[in-house]
Amino acid sequence: MNEINRERMYISNKNKLKIKNLILHYFILSFIMIVRAKELLR
């Protein structure tokens, strides 16, 4: 029983990390896009 709970926690932690990485990735991408747009507008 304990093993199953540990496995479940591990999987949910991995999914949380994946979501955090995705958010970070898109945040950085949009930031780069904004910077490039400003460069183009100059």
Beta strands, then each sheet from edge to edge (+ up, - down):
end
